[in-house]
Amino acid sequence: MRIGLVLEEFDPSSGGLAQWTWQFCSHLLRRGHEVHVVARRFAPFADAADIVRHPVEPSAKRLRFAQAAEATLRTLPLDVIHDMGAGWHCDVFQPHGGSWASVTGRKLLLHDPWVRPLKRWVDRLLPRHREFQQLLRRQYSTRGQVFVAISQTVADDFRRLHGVPDEAIRLIYNGVDTDRFSPAHRATHRGATRSRLGLDDRTVVALAVAHNFRLKGIPALLGAVRHLVQQRLPSHLVVVGGKHLAGWQRKAGFLGIQHAVTFVGSVDDTVPYYSAADLFVHPTFYDPCSLVLLEAAASGLPIITTRCANGAAELLTDGADALLVSRPGDAQELAGKMQMLLDDRRRLELGSAARSLAIQHTFHRNVEEMLSLYRERTERRRRAA
């Protein structure tokens, strides 16, 4: 099958969307498919991948990128076109970041209640907002494409915010590589990683992996750590990812917890950090279906995340394979959940259950579901010809 994939950046270091697409490409190539990628930027090592690259002008704005992508795709003899949320010319539309309209609404929750109406009004005046609105109108106009929702939350947003009919929506949850992310790697990485971080084996290590710290709830997480420190509990927070770490380190110092938090920054491989951790905390304000949560589950870590703001939480059962918080910005509630996981037996029970859950949602299964959808679309096109 000749498959076209569209996204802005084909570089796994740029975030979850690109990481998923890179891994997806690898699976497609191993199955013998011909893969074309349209993107504005490719990872330096993308030349080694056996894909057909179609670069778009790097400086192109979103609308121009979508237009340029369409022009390129119309010249290619493809069987199916799969857009990751960047353009509109496709058979399969899968916005990995969820509905942009829903994301902007969730981001308002980061501000004080009295600020939100003003922020909403100001945002509407911005050229970027108007550009997004034009893009959304083109993306969600029904032209026979299918809309892939990576959680029920996203499917509901498709219906409620964009009027997508039920028959045009397919629910396909993200999957995880359960060999790469596995408790089996602890023997290799745990001791060395903890030693590098200056942590002994008695300390209970909570891990967070995020890029957008505010959206993923890192301020509340720092507040939760402060509660634990004040109670003299043996815990340490390790935060992987993010930028402008000096400001966050100053914030930790202001809270008096600089000795209990380590900001690692971006890394090429998160496996050693999952192996070194004892629990995973992801108090996000919005995630359509968090990949890092599935990675943590596959690594056998007990999980704390938000109940209604993370699509991946739909797969979890509170108290059985995770602990769910109702308010992502509530540091005290979060601290209470973290304190529950200072118990060795509770961590072992929830971590084992999380691993079992991840095995039901492998990346292999994710790929098979996508390929089944591709075959459905190509068959529909063949019958229409």
C-alpha positions in Angstrom: 0.0 0.0 0.0 1.2 3.5 -0.8 0.6 5.7 2.2 0.9 9.4 2.6 1.4 10.9 6.1 1.1 14.6 6.8 2.4 16.4 9.9 4.4 19.6 10.6 7.5 18.1 12.1 8.8 14.6 11.4 11.1 14.5 14.4 10.4 12.2 17.4 12.1 14.7 19.7 9.5 17.4 19.0 6.7 15.7 21.0 4.2 12.9 21.3 2.5 13.4 17.9 5.8 13.2 16.0 7.1 10.4 18.2 3.9 8.3 17.5 4.2 9.0 13.7 7.9 8.0 13.6 7.1 4.8 15.4 4.1 4.2 13.1 6.3 4.7 10.0 8.7 2.1 11.2 5.9 -0.4 11.6 4.5 0.4 8.1 8.0 0.0 6.5 8.6 -3.3 8.2 5.3 -4.5 6.8 6.4 -3.6 3.2 4.3 -0.5 2.7 5.6 2.5 0.7 5.5 5.6 3.0 5.5 9.2 1.9 5.9 11.9 4.5 4.9 15.6 3.9 6.3 17.9 6.6 7.9 21.2 7.1 10.8 19.8 9.1 12.5 16.4 9.2 14.8 15.1 11.9 18.5 15.1 10.8 18.5 11.3 10.9 15.4 11.0 8.9 17.5 10.4 5.8 18.3 6.9 7.2 14.6 6.0 7.3 13.4 4.4 4.1 10.6 6.9 3.5 9.9 9.3 0.6 10.3 12.8 1.9 8.3 15.7 0.7 9.5 18.9 2.5 7.3 22.0 2.6 8.7 25.5 3.0 9.8 25.6 6.7 8.6 29.2 7.2 5.1 28.5 5.9 2.3 29.4 8.3 -0.4 26.9 9.1 -2.7 27.7 6.2 0.1 28.0 3.7 1.4 24.7 4.9 -2.0 23.0 4.5 -2.3 24.4 1.0 1.2 23.4 0.0 0.6 19.9 1.5 -2.5 19.5 -0.6 -0.7 20.6 -3.8 2.0 18.1 -3.1 -0.4 15.3 -2.3 -2.4 15.8 -5.4 0.7 14.9 -7.5 1.3 11.6 -5.7 -0.3 8.2 -6.6 -1.2 7.3 -3.1 -3.7 4.7 -1.9 -4.5 6.5 1.3 -3.6 9.9 2.9 -3.5 10.1 6.7 -3.3 13.7 8.1 -2.2 14.1 11.8 -4.0 17.4 12.2 -1.9 19.8 10.0 -3.9 19.9 6.8 -7.2 19.0 5.3 -6.6 17.0 2.1 -6.9 13.4 3.4 -8.8 10.2 3.7 -8.1 9.9 7.4 -7.9 12.9 9.7 -6.4 12.2 13.1 -5.6 15.3 15.2 -3.3 13.8 17.9 -3.6 17.0 19.9 -7.3 16.6 20.0 -9.7 19.4 19.1 -8.0 22.8 19.0 -11.2 24.4 20.3 -11.2 22.1 23.3 -7.5 22.7 24.0 -8.0 26.5 24.0 -10.9 26.0 26.4 -8.8 23.9 28.8 -6.0 26.4 28.7 -8.3 29.0 30.1 -8.4 27.0 33.3 -4.8 27.8 33.8 -5.8 31.4 34.6 -7.8 32.9 37.5 -11.6 32.9 36.9 -11.7 36.7 36.6 -9.0 36.6 33.9 -10.7 34.0 31.6 -13.3 36.2 29.9 -10.7 38.9 29.1 -8.3 36.2 27.9 -11.0 34.7 25.7 -11.9 38.1 24.2 -8.2 39.1 23.6 -7.5 35.7 21.9 -10.2 36.2 19.4 -8.6 39.4 18.2 -5.2 37.7 17.5 -4.3 36.9 13.9 -3.2 33.4 15.0 -6.8 32.7 16.3 -8.3 33.8 13.1 -5.9 31.6 11.1 -6.8 28.6 13.3 -10.5 29.2 12.7 -10.0 29.2 9.0 -8.0 26.0 9.2 -10.6 24.3 11.4 -13.4 25.2 9.0 -11.6 23.4 6.2 -10.5 20.5 8.3 -14.0 19.7 9.7 -16.0 20.2 6.6 -17.2 16.8 5.7 -15.8 15.6 2.3 -16.0 11.9 2.9 -12.9 11.6 5.2 -13.0 9.6 8.4 -12.1 11.3 11.7 -10.0 9.2 14.1 -10.5 10.0 17.8 -7.8 8.8 20.1 -10.2 8.7 23.0 -13.9 9.0 23.7 -13.2 12.5 25.0 -11.9 13.5 21.6 -14.9 11.8 19.8 -17.3 13.8 22.0 -15.4 17.0 21.1 -15.7 16.1 17.4 -19.5 15.9 17.7 -20.1 18.8 20.1 -17.6 21.4 18.8 -17.4 20.6 15.1 -20.6 18.8 14.2 -18.9 15.6 12.9 -21.5 12.9 12.5 -21.2 9.6 14.3 -20.7 7.6 11.2 -17.6 9.6 10.3 -15.8 8.9 13.6 -13.6 6.0 14.5 -12.3 5.5 18.0 -8.7 4.2 18.1 -6.8 4.6 21.3 -3.0 5.1 21.2 -0.8 2.1 21.8 2.5 1.6 23.5 5.6 -0.5 22.7 5.5 -2.9 25.7 8.9 -4.3 24.9 10.7 -1.0 24.9 8.8 0.2 28.0 8.9 -2.7 30.4 9.7 -3.4 34.1 12.4 -5.8 32.7 14.7 -2.8 32.1 14.9 -1.9 35.8 17.7 -4.2 36.4 19.8 -2.5 33.7 18.9 1.2 34.4 17.5 1.7 37.9 20.7 1.8 39.9 22.8 3.8 37.4 20.1 6.4 36.8 19.4 6.9 40.5 23.2 7.2 41.1 23.5 9.9 38.4 20.6 11.8 39.9 22.1 11.5 43.4 19.3 9.4 44.8 19.5 6.4 47.0 17.3 3.3 46.8 15.3 4.2 49.9 13.8 7.4 48.4 10.4 7.1 46.7 10.9 8.7 43.3 7.9 10.3 41.5 8.4 10.9 37.8 6.7 13.4 35.5 7.4 13.6 31.7 6.2 16.7 30.0 7.0 19.5 27.6 4.3 22.2 28.3 4.8 22.3 32.1 1.8 24.6 32.9 -0.7 22.6 30.8 0.5 19.3 32.2 0.1 20.5 35.8 3.7 20.9 37.0 2.9 23.9 39.2 0.4 21.9 41.2 2.8 19.0 41.3 5.4 21.3 42.9 2.8 22.4 45.4 2.1 18.7 46.2 5.8 18.0 46.7 5.9 21.0 49.1 3.1 19.3 51.2 5.1 16.1 51.3 8.3 17.8 52.3 6.6 19.6 55.1 5.5 16.2 56.4 9.1 15.0 56.1 8.1 12.1 53.8 11.0 10.4 51.9 10.0 11.4 48.3 11.7 13.1 45.4 10.2 14.4 42.2 12.1 14.0 38.8 10.8 16.1 35.9 11.9 15.1 32.4 11.4 17.4 29.5 10.5 21.1 29.2 12.4 24.3 28.5 13.5 27.4 30.5 14.3 25.2 33.5 16.1 27.9 35.4 12.8 29.6 36.1 11.3 26.4 37.3 14.3 25.7 39.6 13.8 29.2 41.0 10.2 28.4 41.7 11.2 25.2 43.5 13.6 27.2 45.6 10.9 29.8 46.4 8.7 26.9 47.6 11.6 25.5 49.7 11.7 22.2 47.8 14.8 22.6 45.6 16.4 19.6 47.4 13.3 17.4 46.6 13.0 18.2 42.9 15.3 17.5 39.9 14.6 19.0 36.5 16.4 16.8 33.9 15.4 18.6 30.7 14.9 16.9 27.3 16.4 13.5 26.9 16.7 11.2 23.9 15.5 8.1 25.8 13.1 8.2 28.7 13.3 4.4 29.5 16.1 4.8 32.1 13.9 7.4 34.0 10.8 5.1 34.0 13.1 2.4 35.3 14.4 4.6 38.1 11.0 5.8 39.2 8.6 4.3 41.7 5.4 6.2 40.5 4.3 8.3 37.7 2.4 11.6 38.2 0.6 13.4 35.3 -1.9 16.0 36.7 -2.7 17.4 33.2 -5.3 20.0 32.4 -5.7 18.4 29.0 -4.4 15.4 27.1 -6.4 13.7 24.4 -4.8 10.3 25.1 -1.4 10.7 26.9 1.4 8.6 25.4 3.6 9.1 28.4 0.9 7.7 30.7 0.8 4.5 28.5 4.6 4.3 28.6 4.6 4.6 32.4 1.9 1.9 32.6 3.9 -0.4 30.3 6.9 0.2 32.6 4.9 -1.1 35.5 4.6 2.2 37.4 1.5 3.1 39.5 -0.1 6.2 37.9 -1.7 9.3 39.2 -3.5 11.4 36.6 -6.6 13.6 36.2 -9.9 11.9 35.8 -11.7 14.0 33.2 -8.9 15.9 31.5 -6.9 13.0 30.1 -8.4 10.7 27.5 -6.1 7.9 28.6 -7.9 7.9 31.9 -10.9 6.3 30.2 -8.8 3.1 30.1 -8.1 3.3 33.9 -10.0 2.2 36.9 -9.5 4.4 40.0 -7.9 2.4 42.8 -7.3 -0.7 40.7 -4.6 0.3 38.2 -4.3 4.1 38.9 -5.3 6.9 41.3 -7.4 9.6 39.7 -7.6 13.2 40.8 -10.7 15.3 40.1 -9.0 18.7 40.0 -5.7 19.0 38.1 -4.7 22.3 39.9 -5.4 21.0 43.4 -2.0 20.5 45.0 -3.5 19.2 48.2 -5.6 16.5 46.5 -2.5 15.5 44.5 -0.3 15.3 47.6 -2.9 13.0 49.2 -2.7 10.6 46.2 1.0 10.7 46.2 1.2 10.0 49.9 -1.0 6.9 49.3 1.7 5.6 46.9 4.5 5.9 49.5 3.2 2.4 50.6 5.4 -0.3 48.9 2.6 -2.8 48.6 0.1 -0.3 47.1 2.7 0.7 44.5 3.4 -2.9 43.6 -0.4 -3.7 43.2 -1.2 -0.7 41.1 2.0 -1.0 39.0 1.3 -4.6 38.2 -2.2 -3.8 37.2 -1.1 -0.9 35.0 1.3 -3.2 33.2 -1.5 -5.6 32.5 -3.6 -2.8 31.1 -0.8 -1.6 28.8 -0.4 -5.1 27.4 -4.0 -4.8 26.1 -3.1 -1.6 24.3 0.1 -2.4 22.4 1.5 -0.3 19.5 1.1 -3.4 17.3 -2.6 -3.4 18.0 -2.7 0.3 17.3 -1.1 -0.2 13.9 -3.4 -3.1 13.0 -6.5 -1.0 13.8 -5.1 1.8 11.6 -4.3 -0.5 8.7 -7.8 -2.0 8.9 -9.2 1.5 8.6 -6.9 2.1 5.6 -8.2 -1.0 3.9 -11.7 0.2 4.5 -11.0 3.6 2.9 -9.2 2.1 -0.1 -12.0 -0.4 -0.7 -14.5 2.5 -0.5 -12.5 4.5 -3.0 -12.3 1.4 -5.3 -16.1 0.9 -5.3 -16.7 4.6 -6.0 -14.4 4.6 -9.0 
